[in-house]
């Protein structure tokens, strides 16, 4: 009886309170959208490379743990066709699917800054994924990501 009560509480409160929560489970960061679909994404390391007023380069690479375990011997370049770009006002999400596992990184875009998602290039290399962000407005990604 108590269990049913807990479930109905979730439903009566509306799906927003149940599904818009980001939960962290170990190395997996789970972001749930309003539909309640869960896609666990494992974060890659991100470093800002060259940057000027027009472009910013972000290099995604494997963590030490991933090099030894889940992504050992995996070449990102073999999975280029699985790469997706998710353009949001607050971030540019990069996703790559490797052996049915989702890896990626959400690159934070500073408030008010604009990028050109269609001109942003993502190239998978052996051990890195190079993201060439095309800027519509001037902003400094490096200082934004260091916070």
C-alpha positions as CSV (number, residue, x, y, z in Angstrom):
1,X,0.0,0.0,0.0
2,X,2.8,2.4,0.9
3,X,4.6,1.6,-2.3
4,X,1.5,2.5,-4.4
5,X,1.2,5.8,-2.5
6,X,4.8,6.7,-3.4
7,X,4.3,6.0,-7.1
8,X,1.1,8.0,-7.3
9,X,2.8,10.9,-5.5
10,X,5.2,11.0,-8.4
11,X,2.4,11.0,-10.9
12,X,0.2,13.6,-9.1
13,X,3.1,16.0,-8.7
14,X,3.4,16.1,-12.5
15,X,6.2,14.6,-14.6
16,X,8.4,17.8,-14.3
17,X,9.4,17.1,-10.7
18,X,10.2,13.5,-11.5
19,X,12.0,13.9,-14.8
20,X,13.9,17.2,-14.9
21,X,16.5,16.1,-12.3
22,X,20.1,15.5,-13.4
23,X,21.4,12.6,-11.4
24,X,25.0,11.5,-11.1
25,X,25.7,7.8,-11.0
26,X,29.4,7.0,-10.7
27,X,31.0,8.0,-14.0
28,X,27.7,8.2,-15.8
29,X,25.9,11.5,-15.9
30,X,22.2,11.0,-16.5
31,X,20.3,13.8,-18.0
32,X,16.6,13.2,-18.3
33,X,14.4,15.1,-20.7
34,X,10.7,15.8,-20.1
35,X,9.7,12.7,-21.8
36,X,11.6,10.7,-19.2
37,X,14.0,9.1,-21.7
38,X,17.2,8.3,-20.0
39,X,20.5,8.3,-21.9
40,X,23.5,7.8,-19.7
41,X,26.4,9.7,-21.1
42,X,30.0,9.2,-20.0
43,X,32.0,12.4,-20.0
44,X,35.2,12.7,-22.0
45,X,37.9,15.2,-21.0
46,X,37.7,18.6,-22.7
47,X,40.5,21.1,-23.4
48,X,40.2,24.4,-25.2
49,X,42.8,24.6,-28.0
50,X,43.3,27.6,-30.3
51,X,40.8,30.4,-30.0
52,X,40.2,33.7,-31.8
53,X,37.2,36.0,-32.4
54,X,35.8,33.6,-35.1
55,X,36.5,30.1,-33.9
56,X,37.3,28.1,-30.8
57,X,38.8,24.7,-30.8
58,X,37.8,22.2,-28.2
59,X,39.6,18.9,-28.0
60,X,37.8,16.0,-26.4
61,X,39.9,13.0,-25.2
62,X,39.7,9.9,-23.1
63,X,40.2,10.0,-19.4
64,X,43.0,7.9,-17.8
65,X,40.3,5.4,-16.7
66,X,38.7,5.2,-20.2
67,X,42.2,4.6,-21.7
68,X,42.7,1.6,-19.5
69,X,39.1,0.3,-19.5
70,X,36.0,1.1,-21.5
71,X,37.8,2.8,-24.4
72,X,41.0,0.8,-24.4
73,X,42.2,0.3,-28.0
74,X,39.2,2.3,-29.4
75,X,39.8,4.8,-32.2
76,X,37.3,7.6,-32.2
77,X,37.9,7.9,-36.0
78,X,36.1,4.5,-36.4
79,X,32.9,6.1,-35.0
80,X,32.9,9.4,-36.9
81,X,29.5,8.7,-38.4
82,X,27.9,8.2,-34.9
83,X,28.8,11.8,-33.8
84,X,25.9,14.1,-33.0
85,X,25.8,17.8,-32.2
86,X,23.2,19.1,-29.8
87,X,22.8,22.8,-30.0
88,X,21.3,24.4,-26.9
89,X,21.3,28.0,-25.8
90,X,23.6,27.2,-22.9
91,X,25.8,24.5,-24.4
92,X,27.0,22.6,-27.5
93,X,26.6,19.0,-26.8
94,X,28.9,16.5,-28.6
95,X,27.9,12.9,-28.6
96,X,29.6,9.8,-30.0
97,X,28.3,6.3,-29.7
98,X,30.9,3.6,-29.2
99,X,29.7,0.0,-28.8
100,X,26.2,1.2,-27.9
101,X,27.6,3.4,-25.1
102,X,27.2,7.1,-25.3
103,X,30.2,9.3,-24.7
104,X,30.5,13.1,-25.0
105,X,30.8,16.5,-23.5
106,X,28.6,19.5,-23.1
107,X,30.7,22.6,-24.0
108,X,29.3,25.5,-22.1
109,X,28.5,28.6,-24.2
110,X,28.7,31.9,-22.2
111,X,25.4,33.7,-21.6
112,X,24.4,35.9,-24.5
113,X,27.1,34.4,-26.8
114,X,26.0,32.8,-30.1
115,X,27.6,30.1,-32.2
116,X,26.9,28.9,-35.7
117,X,26.1,25.2,-35.1
118,X,25.8,24.4,-38.8
119,X,29.3,25.7,-39.4
120,X,30.8,24.0,-36.4
121,X,32.9,21.0,-37.4
122,X,33.5,17.9,-35.4
123,X,36.3,15.6,-36.5
124,X,37.1,12.3,-34.8
125,X,40.7,11.4,-34.8
126,X,42.4,8.3,-33.3
127,X,42.5,9.4,-29.7
128,X,40.7,12.8,-29.8
129,X,37.6,14.5,-31.1
130,X,38.3,18.0,-32.4
131,X,35.5,20.4,-32.3
132,X,35.9,23.6,-34.3
133,X,33.2,26.0,-33.0
134,X,32.2,28.8,-35.4
135,X,31.4,31.9,-33.4
136,X,28.6,34.2,-34.3
137,X,29.4,36.7,-31.5
138,X,32.7,37.4,-29.9
139,X,33.2,35.5,-26.6
140,X,36.0,33.7,-24.8
141,X,35.3,30.0,-24.4
142,X,38.5,29.3,-22.5
143,X,37.8,31.6,-19.6
144,X,34.2,30.3,-19.5
145,X,35.2,26.7,-19.2
146,X,37.8,27.3,-16.5
147,X,35.1,28.2,-13.9
